Each structure stands twice: as C-alpha cells, then as structure tokens.
Amino acid sequence: MAQVLRYVECPRDAWQGFRRFIPTEEKVAFLHQLLAAGFRHLDLTSFVSPKWVPQMADAEEVLAALPPPQGRTYLAIVANEKGLERALTAPNLTAIGYPFSLSETFQLKNTNRSREESWPLVKAMVEATEGRLGLVVYLSMAFGNPYGDPWSVEAVLEDIARLRELGVREIALADTYGIAEASRIGEVLEKAVARFGPEGLGAHLHSRPEGVLEKVEAVLGAGVLWLEGALAGVGGCPFAGDELVGNLPTEKVVPYLEGKGYATGIDLGALPQLAGEAARLKLLYG
C-alpha cells in the first residue's frame, strides 16, 4: 500500500509578488481547478495589509467563493495581530501559517518585527486557534541565510523545541532563498526527525530547476512526508534576486513522488494543463 504524502500547493506563494492584480474570479477559477484535480492542501491567500501585498487584498472574497473544505486544508498566511483577527472570522478557512525566521534580518524584513517580538505572537496564535483553526509555523532560513546572521543545526532544533513547547504541532522548515544544497537539507531534516519524529514536520523549499529532485530526495530520505510547491515553479522569495529560483514545480515533483510509491491523491493527467494555466497567469499578471 502506497505511503500517503501531504503535498501542499501554494498559489499564494506563487501570486503574492505579481505586479498586476489577478482578478478575484480568475483566482477562484484556478483554485476550483486545483480542487477538481484532487489537491487537498492549499496555501491560497494571506491576511496582510494591501499596502504591502496588494495581490491578497481579496482574501475574504476568494475564500467565500470556494466550496466548503470538507476535510481539505485552506490555509492563509498571517503576519500580525490584525491578520489573526481577520483569519478568525474568515469564511471556509481551516488553517493559518506564520512565517518565523531563524534570521533576525529576514524576520524584520518580512514581518516588521524582531524574533523576540514574534514569540508572544506565536503564543497568542496558539491560544486563539485552539479548537478553531490549524496553525502552521514556517521556520524560514532553516537551512542557512545570506545575511551572515548566526545559524546552526542546533539553533534550528532549539526553535522547533520552543515552538513545540508553546503548542505548535505543525512546523515546515523553509529554504527561503533556495540557496541550501541537498546535503544541508538532508542533514537538518534528519536531525529534526531524530529528535522530534516525522509527525508534523514539513519542508517548503525553493530551488533552481536543476536542483529540484535532488532536494526532494533529501526530504524523503529524512523520512519527512510533507512537501510544498507550486505549479510551473512560479513564485519563491521576492528577495532572492535570482529569477531561476522558484517554488518546487508541482508538475515535476508530484509524478516523481507517485513513481516512487507515494500517494498524493492528485490527478497526474491534469498537471500539464494546470501548469500551463499557472504559467499563463504569471505571463498576464506577473
């Protein structure tokens, strides 16, 4: 029997940096296509100020236009208390995600608050979502950073331990800039699994095209069964400064996973058309 792997499709990550606003109806149509193709885990919007991420100004409208989740995950990124308030009353939402960086520089750049200021917010999110919404903390810069900020495997493990103590059950380690080699990814994930077990640990990786499958193998080799990506490899970190660094391309990764004996529940035959649609949206609005 095939081992079930949680694959998260991330249109939010793909779209958030587009220069032109994607009409709400186009977003909704694409999300409906994803659901029809069997995608069960979607990172689809964010509750942040339209001043900073204008692409996500229609978060509530997009969620309201979706079918009831019925066991699927509809996740939105939240970066502050105001976003949390919006998430708690949003239609159809099942989970929120908070970006928490091991890099002080990136935490300030990404959320306009320090790491130390972020811990109380995470605690508030745990308390506010209990029994209402799922909570994922994205531990960014988990495999190193380009800023020269302190980094070590032990520091990653310490942050995971502190998050677990606060009650965070789901943590995705992120290679935000796509700079980590597969060996580093494997090392960090293996040590995290050895200490905490694989349950509730995921990997959100960015990569140049030639490094994609090697990084996927590093994740699988560590025993992690939660991966994230985006069709056509669209998106990634807008600060990375390398146009070839993007999300893991779903149309390449999911068939590879299925070929290795992992079950994703996604219709492989639908992937070429969906990747084409993701590329079209980027051409029109990116």
N, C-alpha and C positions, 0 to 999 in steps of 0.2 A: 504494500500500500504506500502510495506516494506521501512524502512528508509535506505538510502544509507550510507554506512560506507566506508571510504577510508582506505584500507588496503595496506600497503607498504611491499613488500617482499624485504629482504635485503641480497642478496647473497654477496655483498661487505663486509658487516659486518661479514658474515659467513666465508668468504675466507681469509680475509686480514692477519690473523695470522698463516695460514698454513705454515708448514716448507718447503714443496716441491712445486715447481711452477706447477700450474694446466695449462696444455697446452691450448693455446687460443681456439683451436677448441672444447675442452671439455667445456670450459666456455660458448662459443657461443651456443653449442648444448643444454646445460641446460637452458640457457636463452630463447631459442626458445621454449623449452617445457613449460616454465612458461607462455610465451605469448599465446601458444596454449591452455593452461588451463584457460585462462581468466584473468590472472594477468595484471593489467593496470598500476600499480605504482611500479617501480623497482629502488632500490638503488643498482646500479650494479657495480660501479668501483670508482676509485679515481685518481685525478691528483696530486700525491705526488712523492717525489724523490724515485726512485727504491732502493736507498741506505737504506731508512727507511722502505719502504713497497714494497719489490721486487715482491710480488704477483700481484701488479697492474701495472706493467711495460708495459703491453699491452693494456692500457685503450683505446687508439685511435683505435687499431685494433679490439677490441671487439665491440666497438660502430659502426664501419663501417660495421661490419658483421651482424648487426641487421636490421630488416625491418624498414621502416620509422615509426616514433612513432604514427602518425595518432590519436592524442588525448591521447595517453598514456604518462606516465612520465618516462623518462630515466634520472636518477639523478646520479651525480658523486660528491664525496666529494673533496673539495678544502681547502687547509690549508694556502696558502700564495699567493703572487702576481704572481709568476711563474705558479702556478697551475691555477690561474684565466686566465692568458694569454692562456694557453693550452685549457682550457674549452671553451673560446670564439670562437675558431676555430675548435672545435671537431665535427665530423660528428654525426648527429642524436641526440645529447644531447639536453634535454629540460630544465634541471634544475641543479643547483649546491647546495651543502649543506656545511655550515661552522660550525665546532664544536667550540662552545663558552662556556666555563665553568664558573660556579659561583665560583669554587675553583681556586685560583691563582696557587696553587701547581700543579693541574691537567692541567691547561692551559699551563703552562710552559713545563710539561712533554709530553703533547700531541701535541702541535704545536710549541714549542720552542719560544714562545713569551708570554709576560705578558697580563693580561686582558686589561690594559690601552693601550698597543700597538695594541690590537685587534680591538678596536673601530674604528680607522681610516680605517682599512682593511675592516670592515663590511660596512662602508660608501662608500668605493671605489667599493665594490661588488654591492651594491645597484645601484650605478650610472652606472657601466659597464654593468649590466644585464638588465637594464630597457628597455623593449620592445624587448629583445633578448632571455633571459632565465629566468626561475623561480629561486627564491632564498629561501632556507630554512635555518634557523639558528637552530642548535641543541643546546639547552641550557642544557649542561651536568651538572651533580651533582645538578640537580634541586630539589632533594629530600633529600639532605644531602651529606656529604662526610666523608671518613675515615681519613682525614688528620688533622682534628682539625681546618681547615680553617673556618672563620666566615660563618654562614648560618642562614637564617631565611626566613619565607614565604614572608615577606615584601621585602627582598633582591631579591627574585625571581620576584616579581611583579615589582620592580623598574627596573630590567634588561629588562623585557618584555616591560615596558613602554618606556624605552630608545630605544630599538630596533624598536618599532612601530614609534617613532618619527623620526628615521633615514629612515623609509620607508620599513622596513622588514614586510611583510604581513603574512608570514608563519613561525611559531615557534613551534618546537617539544621539549617538556620537556623530558629530558632523565634521567633515573636511571642507570647511567653508570656502577656502581659496583653491581647492583642488591641487594642492602642492605636495601632499603626502604620497610617498611611494607605497606600493602594496605591502612591502615588508613591514613598514611602520604601522600601517593599518592593522595588519595581522597581529603584530606584537601587542598593540594596545588592546584590541578586542579579546585576544586570547587571555590576557591577564585580567581583564574585566570579567570575563566569563568564569575564569578560575576562582575569582574571589566572590562574585555575586550570583553566578549561574546565568544561563542564557535568557531566562524569562524576563521580559520587559526591557531587553536591551536591543537597540536597533542601530542601523548605520545609514546616515544621509550623506552621500559622497558626491563630490563634483570631480570632473576629470576631463582631460583632453581625450579625444576619441581613441587614440591608440592604447590608452591605459585602462579602459573601462573593464574588460573581462578579467584582467589580472586583479583588479581591485575587488571585483565581485567574488573571485575565488578566495581572496584573503578573508572576506567576510564569512563565506561558507565554511572555510577551513577552521575558523574560530568557533563555529557552532552557532553563529547568530542567524536567526531565521526571520529577520525584519529588515527589508531593504526599501529604499525610496528612489524615485526617479521621475522623469518627465518625457513624454513623447517628443521625438525628434531632438532630444537632448537640450531642449530650449531652457533658458534660464541659467541659474547659478548665481554666484555672488557678483553684484554690480561693481564691487570694489576690487575685484581680482585683477583687472587690467589685461586680461588675455581673452580675446574673443573666442578662442578654441576651447576654453574651459566652460563646461556646462553641466547640467544635470546628467545623471546616467540615462542614456536613451532607452526608454521602455521597450521600443520595438526590437532592440537588440538584446536587452537583458532578459526579458521575460521568456522568449523562446529558448534562450540558453539555459535558464533555470529549469524550464519544463523538460528540456533534453537531458538534464542532469538528474531528473526524477523528482523534482519539487513541484508541488501543486499550488498554483496561484488562483485558479478559478477564472482566469481571463481568457477570452476567445482569441486565440492566436491569429485566426483568419481576419479579424477586424483591425489588427495592429497597423498594417500598411496604410489603410485609409485614414485611420486616426492620426498616424504620424504625419500624413500629408496635410490633414486639417490643422494640426498644431503648427506645422511649418507655414501654412497659408496665413494663419493669424499673426504669426511673427512677421511675415512679409508685409502684411497690411498695416499692422499697428506697432510693430517693434521698432 
